[in-house]
Amino acid sequence: MTEERAPTADGDGSVYQCVYRRKTDQAEAGTLTVTRFREQQTPAGAVQRTVTRCAATEVHPLPEAGDTAVYCDDSNTVRIATAKSTENGTLLAELMLTNAAAGHNMRMYPAVAKLLTGRL
């Protein structure tokens, strides 16, 4: 089940969010957040937001998915982020998977980051 939330504004720009829930128990499985920055922002600067949110864990680059793709995980949350510049500004995509075992399906992270980048 998917729940698309109304766009919001934060200090950096417009934020679009979609929450994914498991069919079995409706528990939250993940959240996809896309931020469109108002001000000039580099993709690396945009991804720095995710790096900041991962402060308690090590951040790992995903060079197979581009210069700015990263992931971090802890005992039950995985974040995968990537950003790119477009003619309408810089876009940041952050996928947060909840209740995910650290390192589980890690080999798929580059493919997920590439997919996110391609959809921005």
Secondary structure by P-SEA (a helix, b strand, c coil): cccccccccccccbbbbbbbbbcccccccbbbbbbbbcccccccccaaaaaaaaccbbbbbcccccccccccccccbbbbbbbbbccccbbbbbbbbccccccccccaaaaaaaaaaaac
